[in-house]
Amino acid sequence: NAGVTQTPKFQVLKTGQSMTLQCAQDMNHNSMYWYRQDPGMGLRLIYYSASEGTTDKGEVPNGYNVSRLNKREFSLRLESAAPSQTSVYFCASSPGPIPNGYTFGSGTRLTVV
Amino acid sequence: ILNVEQSPQSLHVQEGDSTNFTCSFPSSNFYALHWYRWETAKSPEALFVMTLNGDEKKKGRISATLNTKEGYSYLYIKGSQPEDSATYLCASLDRNYQLIWGAGTKLIIKP
């Protein structure tokens, strides 16, 4: 099925561990995004990639790194996980850099203990 | 940073009743307003993108209006059904192409 595929769906990490969240889209979209969702708050942008080869910080980039591996794939890395990074993470894509309706992945529920 | 407010935070509605809720956003530097529907354990799904003052969009029993001068949008659901239970998110896009999200309105339809 066409869309945004995000893995893993669930993950528990110990403080200080690292991990990479994977995201791939097969809609030939140029732009991809990583968001986090915390209770009572709106989605907050961590990093985005307006097009292949570019990445930019969003509202809450600290503690994260990203890689736009190719047009399809955009990964999010936590180098040294902290409990404050416990959240639900969503990857999304849009045809161009002006978000005219995102397609979201199914989310990753991450718990850092 | 723009501030997008959604009200109410949560809403219980009897099956068959109609309902509406609000998204407020700063009207200055406005470019577009997005509505999404987010069911539990699924990913948010785009409902509407609106740009012009007075825009009205409709998808089945769900419709939305936009007032860019005063900075609000209403989402209406006519004849609520159990499958309408979800969190409804709005997001405001400004002319710097920065998209700011509201915290959502959680709608629960009681059979």
Boltz contact constraints between the chains, C-beta under 6 A:
constraints:
  - contact:
      token1: [A, 40]
      token2: [B, 103]
      max_distance: 6.0
  - contact:
      token1: [A, 41]
      token2: [B, 103]
      max_distance: 6.0
  - contact:
      token1: [A, 42]
      token2: [B, 101]
      max_distance: 6.0
  - contact:
      token1: [A, 42]
      token2: [B, 102]
      max_distance: 6.0
  - contact:
      token1: [A, 42]
      token2: [B, 103]
      max_distance: 6.0
  - contact:
      token1: [A, 43]
      token2: [B, 101]
      max_distance: 6.0
  - contact:
      token1: [A, 98]
      token2: [B, 97]
      max_distance: 6.0
  - contact:
      token1: [A, 99]
      token2: [B, 99]
      max_distance: 6.0
  - contact:
      token1: [A, 100]
      token2: [B, 49]
      max_distance: 6.0
  - contact:
      token1: [A, 101]
      token2: [B, 46]
      max_distance: 6.0
  - contact:
      token1: [A, 101]
      token2: [B, 49]
      max_distance: 6.0
  - contact:
      token1: [A, 104]
      token2: [B, 43]
      max_distance: 6.0
  - contact:
      token1: [A, 104]
      token2: [B, 44]
      max_distance: 6.0
  - contact:
      token1: [A, 105]
      token2: [B, 43]
      max_distance: 6.0
  - contact:
      token1: [A, 106]
      token2: [B, 43]
      max_distance: 6.0
